[in-house]
Amino acid sequence: MTNGAAQAVSAIPGEPELRAQLARVLELDDPAELDADADLVLLGLASLEVMRMVGRWNKAGIPADFDRLIETPTLRAWSDYFAGLEPKQ
């Protein structure tokens, strides 16, 4: 694995990072307020913002897929998706 690949893998967001990012986008005062199973779209997350997030992740070397994320827009589903991107030890 190259250094660039190792850096990309280490940048894959876990649940705490995703929760914090989503709380900022949704303008929540406390990230703990975000229910892991709440529909992010119903909470106000626009598809344009999801595209922006995916773009930032892709630019950082994280293979985020808009269609997969928007298919099940919950913190739990997104955490599971990103966890599946981590290499098997």
Rosetta silent file (secondary structure, phi, psi, omega in degrees, C-alpha in Angstrom):
SEQUENCE: MTNGAAQAVSAIPGEPELRAQLARVLELDDPAELDADADLVLLGLASLEVMRMVGRWNKAGIPADFDRLIETPTLRAWSDYFAGLEPKQ
SCORE:     score description
SCORE:     0.000 S_00000001
   1 L     0.000  133.240  179.221    0.000    0.000    0.000 S_00000001
   2 L   -78.395  164.675  177.526    1.389    3.424   -0.906 S_00000001
   3 H   -58.473  -41.112  178.809    1.544    6.319    1.509 S_00000001
   4 H   -60.746  -42.154  178.720   -1.280    8.051   -0.362 S_00000001
   5 H   -66.330  -39.993  179.334   -3.488    4.977   -0.059 S_00000001
   6 H   -63.912  -39.607  178.851   -2.658    4.641    3.623 S_00000001
   7 H   -66.116  -40.114  179.435   -3.589    8.279    4.185 S_00000001
   8 H   -63.146  -43.200  179.963   -6.891    7.844    2.329 S_00000001
   9 H   -63.493  -41.109 -178.643   -7.762    4.784    4.390 S_00000001
  10 H   -69.295  -18.350 -178.869   -6.956    6.594    7.626 S_00000001
  11 L   -88.664   -4.902  179.442   -9.225    9.461    6.511 S_00000001
  12 L   -60.469  123.260 -175.567  -12.327    7.259    6.170 S_00000001
  13 L   -71.413  135.611  173.017  -14.804    8.859    8.552 S_00000001
  14 L   -91.649 -177.325 -177.598  -16.074    6.833   11.463 S_00000001
  15 H   -57.619  -43.382 -179.775  -19.380    7.360   13.243 S_00000001
  16 H   -63.041  -40.587  179.128  -18.130   10.214   15.470 S_00000001
  17 H   -67.103  -44.062  177.621  -16.734   12.147   12.505 S_00000001
  18 H   -60.788  -44.593  179.804  -19.866   11.568   10.426 S_00000001
  19 H   -58.602  -45.829 -179.083  -22.072   12.614   13.346 S_00000001
  20 H   -65.399  -43.714  179.218  -20.080   15.836   13.794 S_00000001
  21 H   -61.801  -46.391 -178.379  -20.110   16.637   10.055 S_00000001
  22 H   -66.980  -37.894  178.124  -23.832   16.004    9.760 S_00000001
  23 H   -61.460  -39.914  177.821  -24.606   17.999   12.903 S_00000001
  24 H   -63.298  -47.740 -177.819  -22.776   20.998   11.393 S_00000001
  25 H   -63.365  -39.748 -178.719  -24.653   20.679    8.094 S_00000001
  26 L   -84.264   -0.350  178.639  -27.994   20.240    9.862 S_00000001
  27 L    58.374   43.580  175.191  -27.141   23.112   12.228 S_00000001
  28 L   -89.245  137.031  178.918  -27.611   21.031   15.370 S_00000001
  29 L   -67.961  -36.337 -175.788  -26.113   22.517   18.533 S_00000001
  30 L  -127.003  116.354  178.885  -25.200   19.100   19.920 S_00000001
  31 H   -55.063  -27.041  179.289  -24.150   16.211   17.652 S_00000001
  32 H   -64.898  -18.247  178.356  -25.587   13.825   20.263 S_00000001
  33 H   -67.871  -20.419 -175.054  -29.054   15.104   19.267 S_00000001
  34 L   -78.473  111.810  176.866  -28.747   13.247   15.958 S_00000001
  35 L   -70.292  129.793 -176.221  -30.600    9.936   16.135 S_00000001
  36 L   -60.902  -23.505 -177.850  -28.564    7.297   14.280 S_00000001
  37 L  -106.158    4.699  179.675  -31.692    6.006   12.525 S_00000001
  38 L   -72.117  143.342  177.144  -33.299    9.340   11.661 S_00000001
  39 L   -73.484  113.878 -175.601  -33.820   10.070    7.968 S_00000001
  40 L   -63.961  -32.238  178.647  -31.274   12.798    7.237 S_00000001
  41 L   -66.446  -43.570  178.285  -33.287   14.119    4.293 S_00000001
  42 L   -65.642  -25.390  177.530  -36.351   14.581    6.499 S_00000001
  43 L   -81.493   -6.295  176.359  -34.115   16.408    8.979 S_00000001
  44 L   115.341    4.795  178.346  -33.178   18.876    6.242 S_00000001
  45 L   -76.289  114.593 -179.020  -30.123   17.388    4.524 S_00000001
  46 L   -82.672  150.068  179.751  -30.392   18.426    0.877 S_00000001
  47 H   -61.091  -31.377  177.768  -29.112   16.204   -1.917 S_00000001
  48 H   -62.612  -39.763  178.501  -26.864   19.065   -3.034 S_00000001
  49 H   -68.067  -37.321  176.055  -25.136   19.009    0.350 S_00000001
  50 H   -62.117  -41.399  178.281  -24.702   15.229    0.099 S_00000001
  51 H   -62.405  -39.912  177.602  -23.083   15.784   -3.312 S_00000001
  52 H   -63.445  -44.260  179.278  -20.734   18.340   -1.775 S_00000001
  53 H   -62.406  -45.465  179.083  -19.786   15.947    1.018 S_00000001
  54 H   -60.132  -42.145  178.323  -19.203   13.121   -1.469 S_00000001
  55 H   -59.942  -43.688  178.724  -17.063   15.464   -3.566 S_00000001
  56 H   -64.748  -43.087  179.001  -14.904   16.372   -0.556 S_00000001
  57 H   -64.137  -44.786  179.341  -14.520   12.712    0.414 S_00000001
  58 H   -60.732  -42.046  179.358  -13.667   11.699   -3.162 S_00000001
  59 H   -62.128  -32.098  178.546  -11.111   14.499   -3.383 S_00000001
  60 L   -82.862    1.352  178.456   -9.549   13.147   -0.173 S_00000001
  61 L    90.024   10.905  179.175   -9.311    9.694   -1.772 S_00000001
  62 L   -96.701  119.955 -174.826  -12.315    8.204    0.009 S_00000001
  63 L   -77.281   64.149  178.165  -14.516    6.317   -2.480 S_00000001
  64 L   -75.166  142.206 -177.370  -17.861    7.692   -1.295 S_00000001
  65 L  -120.270  114.991 -177.810  -20.789    6.905   -3.591 S_00000001
  66 H   -53.532  -49.546 -176.161  -23.658    9.405   -3.751 S_00000001
  67 H   -59.679  -41.488  179.796  -26.246    6.825   -4.861 S_00000001
  68 H   -66.032  -39.901 -178.098  -25.382    4.438   -2.017 S_00000001
  69 H   -71.865  -41.932 -177.049  -25.530    7.201    0.591 S_00000001
  70 H   -74.396  -21.349  178.661  -28.755    8.793   -0.609 S_00000001
  71 H   -61.344  -40.055  178.361  -30.417    5.358   -0.875 S_00000001
  72 L  -136.031   84.193 -173.784  -30.458    5.036    2.926 S_00000001
  73 L   -83.157   71.903  173.595  -29.805    8.469    4.401 S_00000001
  74 L  -130.047  154.853  176.983  -29.230    7.668    8.053 S_00000001
  75 H   -58.423  -42.512 -178.484  -26.156    8.064   10.220 S_00000001
  76 H   -62.627  -45.825 -179.710  -26.192    4.328   10.969 S_00000001
  77 H   -64.504  -40.801  179.506  -26.314    3.341    7.282 S_00000001
  78 H   -66.677  -40.979  177.753  -23.571    5.800    6.384 S_00000001
  79 H   -61.221  -43.725  177.913  -21.385    4.566    9.252 S_00000001
  80 H   -63.066  -41.910  179.273  -21.871    0.984    8.088 S_00000001
  81 H   -59.698  -51.185 -178.228  -21.076    1.972    4.500 S_00000001
  82 H   -67.733  -33.734  176.926  -17.828    3.695    5.448 S_00000001
  83 H   -62.317  -33.824  178.970  -16.853    0.897    7.835 S_00000001
  84 L   -70.979  -13.801  178.499  -17.112   -1.475    4.887 S_00000001
  85 L   -82.969  -16.261 -178.710  -14.508    0.590    3.010 S_00000001
  86 L   -71.522  142.735  179.747  -11.843   -0.179    5.600 S_00000001
  87 L   -66.138  147.921  176.712   -9.369   -2.894    4.669 S_00000001
  88 L   -74.744  134.881 -178.658   -9.764   -6.277    6.323 S_00000001
  89 L   -88.294    0.000    0.000   -7.054   -6.903    8.903 S_00000001
